[in-house]
Amino acid sequence: MEALAPEPATEQRAIARGHLSVDQKLAVGRWLLRVKAQLPHGHFGPWIEKQKGLSRSMASQCMRLATGSRQDARQELASCL
């Protein structure tokens, strides 16, 4: 019988409501990417839904910014502030 892998360390953080600075969004994005890497496939979405103050769209935006997948992400975010 195969032993189940332990649940990954996915600490919760309180995400402040309201506007986040670009630096705060980068930090959140990096944290989310670390958590996502620890979770099995298909578990990240449900995990995001349990996080207070964090929507899927905000999580996606923060992760895009952290990965640099959009070169103009900083400018886009700065114009929204």
C-alpha distances in whole Angstrom, upper triangle without the diagonal:
4,7,9,13,15,18,21,24,26,29,32,35,39,40,44,46,49,49,47,49,48,46,45,43,42,40,38,38,36,34,33,32,30,28,28,26,23,22,20,22,24,24,27,29,28,28,32,33,32,34,37,40,38,39,37,40,41,37,38,41,40,38,40,43,40,39,43,42,45,48,50,48,50,53,52,50,53,56,54,54
4,6,9,12,15,18,21,23,26,29,32,36,37,41,43,46,46,44,46,44,43,41,40,39,37,35,34,33,31,29,28,26,24,24,22,20,19,17,19,21,21,24,27,26,25,29,30,29,31,35,37,35,36,34,37,38,34,35,38,37,34,37,39,36,35,39,38,42,45,47,44,46,49,48,47,50,52,50,51
4,6,9,12,15,18,20,23,26,29,33,34,38,40,43,44,42,43,42,40,38,37,36,34,33,32,30,28,27,26,24,22,22,21,18,17,16,19,20,19,22,25,24,23,27,28,27,29,32,35,33,34,32,35,36,32,33,36,35,32,35,37,35,34,38,37,41,43,45,43,44,48,47,45,48,50,48,49
4,6,9,12,15,17,20,22,26,29,31,35,37,39,40,38,40,39,37,35,34,33,31,29,29,27,25,24,23,21,19,19,18,15,14,12,15,17,16,19,21,20,19,23,24,23,25,28,31,29,30,28,32,32,29,30,33,31,29,32,34,32,31,35,34,38,40,42,40,41,45,43,41,45,47,45,45
4,6,8,12,14,17,20,23,27,28,32,34,37,37,35,37,36,34,32,31,30,28,26,26,24,22,21,20,18,16,16,15,11,11,10,14,16,14,17,20,19,18,21,23,22,23,26,29,27,28,26,30,30,26,27,30,29,26,29,31,28,28,32,31,35,37,39,37,38,41,40,39,42,44,42,42
4,6,9,12,14,17,21,24,26,30,32,35,35,33,35,34,32,30,29,28,26,24,24,23,20,19,19,17,14,15,14,11,11,11,15,17,14,16,19,18,16,20,21,20,21,24,27,25,27,25,29,28,25,26,29,27,25,29,30,27,27,31,31,34,37,39,36,37,41,39,37,40,43,41,41
4,7,8,11,14,17,20,22,26,28,31,32,30,32,31,29,27,26,26,23,21,21,20,17,16,17,14,12,13,13,9,8,10,13,14,11,13,16,15,12,16,18,16,17,20,23,22,23,22,25,25,21,23,26,24,22,26,27,25,25,29,29,32,35,36,33,34,38,36,34,37,39,37,37
4,6,9,12,15,19,20,24,26,29,30,27,29,28,26,24,23,22,20,18,18,17,14,13,13,11,8,10,10,6,6,9,13,14,11,12,15,15,12,15,17,16,16,19,22,20,21,20,23,23,19,21,24,21,19,23,24,21,22,26,26,29,31,33,30,31,34,33,31,34,37,35,35
4,6,9,12,16,18,21,24,27,27,25,26,26,24,22,21,20,18,16,17,15,12,12,13,10,8,11,11,8,9,12,15,17,13,13,16,16,12,15,17,15,15,18,20,19,21,20,23,22,18,21,23,20,19,23,23,21,22,25,26,29,31,32,29,30,33,32,30,32,35,33,33
4,6,9,13,15,18,21,24,24,22,23,23,21,19,18,18,15,13,14,13,10,9,11,9,6,9,10,8,8,12,14,15,11,10,13,13,9,11,14,12,11,14,16,15,17,17,20,18,15,18,20,17,16,20,21,18,20,23,24,26,29,30,26,27,30,29,27,29,32,30,30
4,7,10,12,16,19,22,22,20,22,22,20,17,18,18,15,13,14,14,10,11,13,11,8,12,13,11,12,16,18,18,15,13,15,15,11,12,14,12,10,13,15,14,17,18,20,18,16,19,20,18,17,21,21,19,21,24,25,27,29,30,27,27,30,29,27,29,32,29,29
4,7,9,13,15,18,20,18,20,21,19,16,16,17,14,11,14,14,10,10,14,12,10,13,15,14,14,17,19,18,15,13,14,14,10,10,12,9,7,9,11,11,14,15,18,16,14,17,19,16,16,20,20,19,21,24,25,27,29,29,25,26,29,28,25,27,29,27,26
4,6,9,12,15,16,14,17,18,16,13,13,15,12,9,12,13,9,10,14,13,11,14,17,16,16,20,21,21,17,15,16,16,12,11,13,11,8,8,10,10,14,15,17,14,13,17,17,15,16,19,19,17,20,23,24,25,27,27,24,23,26,25,22,24,27,24,23
4,6,9,12,14,13,15,17,16,12,13,15,13,10,14,15,12,13,16,16,15,17,20,19,19,23,24,23,20,17,17,17,14,12,13,11,8,7,7,9,13,15,17,14,13,17,17,15,17,20,19,19,22,24,25,26,28,27,23,23,26,24,21,23,25,22,21
4,6,9,10,9,12,14,13,10,10,13,11,8,12,14,11,12,15,16,15,17,20,20,20,23,24,22,20,17,17,17,14,12,13,12,8,7,5,6,10,13,14,11,11,14,14,12,14,17,17,16,19,21,23,23,25,24,20,20,22,21,17,19,21,19,17
4,6,8,8,11,13,13,10,11,14,13,11,14,16,15,15,18,19,18,20,23,24,24,27,27,26,23,20,20,20,18,15,16,15,11,9,7,9,12,15,15,12,13,16,15,14,17,19,18,18,22,23,24,24,25,24,20,20,22,20,17,18,20,17,15
4,7,8,12,14,15,12,12,16,15,13,16,18,17,17,20,22,21,22,25,26,25,28,28,26,24,21,20,20,18,15,15,15,12,9,6,8,11,14,14,11,13,16,15,14,18,20,19,20,23,24,25,24,26,24,20,20,21,20,16,18,19,16,14
4,7,10,13,14,12,12,16,16,14,16,19,19,19,22,23,23,24,27,28,28,30,30,28,26,23,22,23,21,18,18,18,15,13,9,11,12,15,14,11,14,17,15,14,18,19,18,19,23,23,24,23,24,22,19,18,19,17,14,15,16,12,11
4,7,9,12,10,10,13,14,13,15,18,18,18,21,23,22,23,26,28,28,31,30,29,27,23,22,24,22,19,19,20,17,15,11,12,13,16,14,11,14,16,13,12,16,17,15,17,20,20,22,20,21,19,16,14,15,14,10,11,12,9,7
4,7,8,6,6,10,10,10,12,14,15,15,18,20,20,21,24,25,25,29,28,27,26,22,21,23,21,18,19,20,16,15,12,11,13,15,14,10,12,14,12,10,14,15,13,14,17,18,19,18,19,17,14,12,14,13,10,10,13,11,9
4,5,5,6,9,10,11,12,14,15,16,18,20,21,22,24,26,27,30,30,29,28,24,24,26,24,20,22,23,19,18,15,15,16,18,16,13,14,16,13,11,14,15,12,13,17,16,18,17,17,16,13,10,12,12,9,8,11,10,8
4,5,5,6,9,10,10,12,14,15,16,18,20,21,22,25,26,29,28,28,27,23,23,25,23,20,22,23,20,20,17,15,17,17,15,12,13,14,11,9,12,12,9,10,13,13,15,14,14,12,9,7,10,10,7,7,11,10,9
4,5,5,6,9,10,11,12,14,15,17,19,20,21,23,25,28,28,28,27,23,23,26,23,20,23,23,20,20,17,16,18,19,17,14,14,15,13,10,12,13,10,10,13,13,16,16,15,15,12,10,13,14,11,11,14,14,13
4,5,5,6,8,10,11,12,14,16,17,18,20,22,23,26,26,26,24,21,21,23,20,17,20,20,16,16,14,13,15,16,16,12,12,14,12,9,12,13,11,10,14,15,17,17,18,17,14,12,15,15,12,12,16,14,13
4,5,5,6,9,10,10,12,14,15,16,18,20,21,24,24,23,22,18,18,20,18,15,18,19,15,15,13,11,13,13,12,9,9,10,8,5,8,10,7,8,12,12,14,14,15,14,11,10,13,13,9,11,14,13,12
4,5,5,6,9,10,11,12,14,15,17,19,20,23,23,23,22,18,19,22,19,17,20,20,17,18,16,14,16,15,14,11,11,11,9,6,8,9,6,5,9,10,12,13,13,14,11,10,13,14,11,13,16,15,15
4,5,5,6,9,10,11,12,14,16,17,19,22,23,23,21,18,19,21,18,16,19,19,16,17,15,14,16,16,16,13,11,13,12,8,9,12,10,8,11,13,15,16,17,18,14,13,17,17,14,16,19,18,17
4,5,5,6,9,10,11,12,14,16,17,20,20,20,18,15,16,17,15,12,15,15,12,13,12,10,12,13,13,10,8,10,10,6,8,11,10,8,12,14,16,16,18,18,15,14,18,17,14,16,19,18,17
4,5,5,6,9,10,10,12,14,15,18,18,18,17,13,14,17,15,12,16,16,14,15,14,11,12,12,12,9,7,8,8,4,4,7,7,5,8,10,12,13,15,16,12,13,16,16,14,16,19,18,18
4,5,5,6,9,10,11,13,15,18,18,19,18,14,16,18,16,14,18,18,16,18,17,14,16,15,15,13,10,11,11,8,7,10,9,6,8,11,13,15,16,18,15,15,19,19,16,19,22,21,21
4,5,5,6,9,10,11,13,16,17,18,16,13,15,16,13,12,16,15,13,15,15,13,15,14,15,13,10,12,13,9,9,12,12,9,11,15,16,18,20,21,18,18,22,21,19,21,24,22,22
4,5,5,6,9,10,11,14,14,15,13,9,11,13,10,9,13,13,11,14,14,11,12,11,13,11,7,9,11,8,7,11,11,9,11,14,15,17,19,20,17,18,21,20,18,21,23,22,22
4,5,5,6,9,10,13,13,14,13,10,12,15,13,12,15,16,14,17,17,14,15,13,14,13,9,10,12,9,7,10,11,8,9,12,13,16,18,20,17,18,21,21,19,22,24,23,24
4,6,5,7,9,12,14,15,13,11,14,16,13,13,17,17,15,18,19,16,17,16,18,16,12,14,15,13,10,13,14,11,12,15,16,19,21,23,20,21,24,24,22,25,27,26,26
4,5,5,7,10,12,13,10,8,11,12,9,10,14,13,12,15,17,14,15,14,16,15,12,13,16,13,11,15,16,13,14,18,18,21,23,25,22,23,26,25,23,26,28,27,27
4,5,5,8,9,10,8,6,9,11,9,10,13,14,13,17,18,14,15,13,15,15,11,12,14,13,10,13,15,13,13,17,17,19,22,24,21,22,26,24,23,26,28,27,27
4,6,8,9,11,10,9,12,14,12,13,17,17,17,20,21,18,19,16,18,18,14,14,17,15,12,15,17,14,13,17,17,20,23,25,22,24,27,26,25,28,30,29,30
4,7,9,12,10,9,13,14,12,13,17,16,16,20,21,19,20,18,20,20,16,17,20,18,15,18,20,17,17,21,21,24,26,28,25,27,30,29,28,31,33,31,32
4,7,8,6,6,10,11,9,11,14,14,15,18,20,18,18,16,19,19,15,16,19,18,15,18,21,18,18,22,21,24,27,29,26,28,31,30,28,31,33,31,32
4,6,6,8,11,11,11,13,16,16,17,21,23,20,20,18,21,21,18,18,21,20,18,20,23,21,20,24,23,26,29,31,28,30,33,32,30,34,36,34,35
4,6,7,10,11,11,13,15,17,18,22,23,20,19,16,19,20,17,16,20,20,17,19,22,20,19,22,21,24,27,29,26,29,32,30,29,33,34,32,34
4,6,7,8,9,11,13,14,16,20,21,18,17,14,17,18,15,15,19,19,17,19,22,21,20,23,22,24,28,29,26,29,31,29,28,32,33,31,33
4,6,6,6,9,10,11,13,17,19,16,15,13,16,17,14,15,19,18,16,19,22,20,20,23,22,25,28,29,26,28,31,29,28,31,33,30,32
4,6,5,6,9,10,11,14,16,13,12,10,13,14,11,11,15,14,13,15,18,17,17,20,19,21,25,26,23,25,28,26,24,27,29,27,28
4,5,5,6,9,10,13,15,11,10,8,11,12,10,11,14,14,13,16,18,18,18,21,20,21,25,25,22,25,27,25,23,27,28,25,27
4,5,5,7,9,12,14,12,11,10,13,15,12,14,17,17,16,19,21,21,21,24,23,25,28,29,26,28,30,28,26,29,31,28,29
4,5,5,7,11,13,11,11,10,14,14,11,13,16,16,15,18,20,19,20,23,23,24,28,28,25,26,29,27,25,28,30,27,28
4,5,5,9,10,7,7,7,10,10,8,10,13,13,12,15,17,17,18,21,20,22,25,25,21,23,26,23,21,24,26,23,24
4,6,8,9,8,7,7,11,11,10,12,15,15,15,18,20,20,21,24,23,24,27,27,24,25,28,25,23,26,27,24,25
4,6,9,9,9,11,14,14,12,15,18,17,17,20,22,21,23,26,26,27,30,30,26,27,30,27,25,28,29,26,26
4,6,6,8,10,13,11,10,14,15,14,15,18,19,19,21,23,24,25,27,27,23,24,27,25,22,25,26,23,23
4,6,8,11,14,12,12,15,16,15,17,20,20,20,23,25,26,26,28,28,24,24,27,25,22,24,26,22,22
4,7,10,12,9,10,14,14,13,16,18,18,19,21,23,24,24,26,25,21,22,24,21,18,21,22,19,18
4,7,8,6,7,10,11,10,12,15,15,16,18,20,20,21,23,22,19,19,22,19,17,19,21,18,18
4,5,5,6,9,10,11,12,14,15,16,18,20,19,20,22,22,18,19,21,19,16,20,20,17,18
4,6,5,6,9,10,10,12,14,15,16,18,17,17,21,20,17,19,21,18,17,20,21,18,20
4,5,5,6,9,10,10,12,14,15,16,15,15,18,17,14,16,18,15,13,17,18,15,17
4,5,5,6,9,10,11,12,14,15,15,15,17,17,13,14,16,14,12,15,16,13,14
4,5,5,6,9,10,10,12,14,14,15,17,17,14,15,18,16,14,17,19,16,17
4,5,5,6,9,10,11,12,11,12,15,15,12,14,17,14,13,17,18,16,18
4,6,5,6,9,10,11,10,10,13,12,9,11,13,11,9,13,14,13,14
4,5,5,6,9,10,11,11,13,13,9,11,14,12,10,13,15,14,15
4,5,5,6,8,9,10,13,14,11,12,16,14,13,16,18,17,18
4,5,5,6,5,7,10,11,8,10,13,12,11,15,16,16,17
4,6,5,7,7,8,9,6,7,11,10,9,12,14,14,15
4,6,8,9,11,12,9,10,14,14,12,15,18,17,18
4,5,8,10,12,10,12,15,15,15,17,20,20,21
4,5,6,9,8,9,12,13,13,15,17,18,19
4,6,9,8,11,13,13,14,16,18,18,20
4,5,5,8,10,10,11,14,15,16,18
4,6,7,9,10,11,13,14,16,18
4,6,5,6,9,10,11,13,15
4,5,5,6,8,10,11,13
4,5,5,6,9,10,11
4,5,5,6,9,10
4,5,5,7,9
4,5,5,7
4,5,5
4,6
4
